Amino acid sequence: MRRIWAILAYLAVVAGFSGGVWWFSLSSDLEALAERGEADLSVASDRLVGQLQRFRELAVLLSDHPDLEALLNGQGNARTASALLRETADKTGSLEILAVAPGGQVLATSEESWTPLASSPYLKRAIEDGALGAYHSVEPNSGLRVSTFASPIFSQSGPVAGAVVVRADIGAIEAEWRGDAMTVAFTDSNGVILSSNRSELLFRTRTLPLPATAGGRYGGAPLSPFPEVREIVISGFELWRLDAGRYVPRASIHLTRPLPVIGMQGEALVDIAPAVTLAGWQALVTATLGLVIGAFILSLMDRRQRLSAQLNAEAAANARLEQRVRERTAALSAANKALRREVDERIAAEQALKRAQGELIQAGKLSALGQMSAGISHELNQPLMAISSFAENGAAFLERGRPERAAENLGRISEMARRMGRIIRNLRAFARQEVQPVRPVDLAAVVEAVLLLSEGRIKREGVTLDWHPPASPVIVRGGEVRLQQVVMNLVSNALDAMEDRENKRLGVSIELADKVRLCVSDTGCGIASSDRIFDPFYSTKEVGRSEGMGLGLSISYGIVQSLGGAIRGANRPEGGAVFTVELEPAEMEAVA
Ligand code: ADP
């Protein structure tokens, strides 16, 4: 709605402005036209005045002619005078020249038949006032428009003796300027057009009815008013609109110019059609320009509106998007918080687990110690028995005076004692809770120590040991006690698995690649459920038989994992199981 009002207001402004342009253009053009019209009217008036004045002056000149003077003074000859007048009329193109007595009688004339003069006002003026008389009229018979000039002839004694009357045909004069572009007309003192370069305008007048004094001046000529003339005044110009045929402008500026010398008034009708057309065109161009600019502005406004609508839509979409992002971010941060809480809980659980695991390791070790204690006591008992018998033997040999045998026995005793010392040392080390951090350890030495501890059982159970210690130490990242615990567990499990077997073969090997790989293989019963062996408390062993708690492998798994290594167990195709421990190699120099 606002838009419609704005468009209407703009159209009104354009219309007003175009009207202004029309008005300004028309006024200035009218001024120029009027100026030119005035000049043209002045030229036309001068031409008419000049031509009529010739006849006026002819009358004056003839009034002094001696022939006429003589005639009017009663001495001259009418024939001679008439001849003079005829000749003069022929030469000057006058319609008629008359010599008139004060009473109005024609004494001489240029024509055979002459127009009776009656008591015409011009004659009266010449004879009674002794002044020059001028008169414009229409001949009743011929319908000719005639200008008459009467000049007094004075008698030798002084008073007026008569007059010379020269009559000129206005039509003949007018014929010369009939084709002029501008419409020009000349009115007499009654406002009747007696001369014009447009025949349509002749005998037209704006002052009907004529005063009575006009009498028969127009000889029955068809006087008529102007057809449908309408007058308006625009910026000081009198504009006429009339319908008087195709050669008279329909719309024109009416100009007047008084011509007192010949007793007439000049009038001109300057066609304003070109000015109106020009002003119309200028107004049209202005309006078109205004409309084009308006349309342009409208389209710009439309575009702006569309653009702002688009921007609004985009802003709304952005706001929606931002809202969604906010919601999503809130949801994510909530999820993040929950996750963090969970992580914290996990870390706490892991720490608890680690603690439990540490305790379990110790518990497992103690259980292993329990398991081993029978074997170890046997292990220690045997050298003790041997020592006692070697000691007894030594004493006997000393008594028998064979000190070299006694020394041999003593040497055996000390060897046995060393062996026992080694076993006990290893046991101590095994039972100790390791607190030291991860450090480089010789894996081969660890294996040696475990095999030493298990030597008694291996021999007792008739197990063939397949172990080739490497030529040089194999250093890995670990803890001596922890690795011993792992290897001991693997060896014990292998021996357990082979207990009921005929063929008992324990294989221990160390391979060195990008990692250090320790393999413990047996020819036992094989793993019953390979995906559960590392679970805590999973055991297939009868309770009480070897006091299996199902903790050994799970503890080993935890230890190897904490050292950055891996442990896995598998059945061998030829029977039995193989356990592989992979450990990170370490630098030799780092060994303390
Ligand atoms: P435990 O020895 O107290 O049973 P472990 O965790 O050491 O507990 O062993 C778990 C189980 O894994 C054993 O009960 C056994 O069934 C299986 N297992 C371990 N080592 C071997 C092996 N070398 N051969 C066959 N089975 C094995």
Residues whose N, C-alpha, C, O or C-beta is under 5 A from the ligand:
A	BS01	ADP	N493 A494 A497 G524 G526 I527 I533 Y538 S539 T540 K541 E547 G548 M549 G550 L551 G552 L553 S554 A577
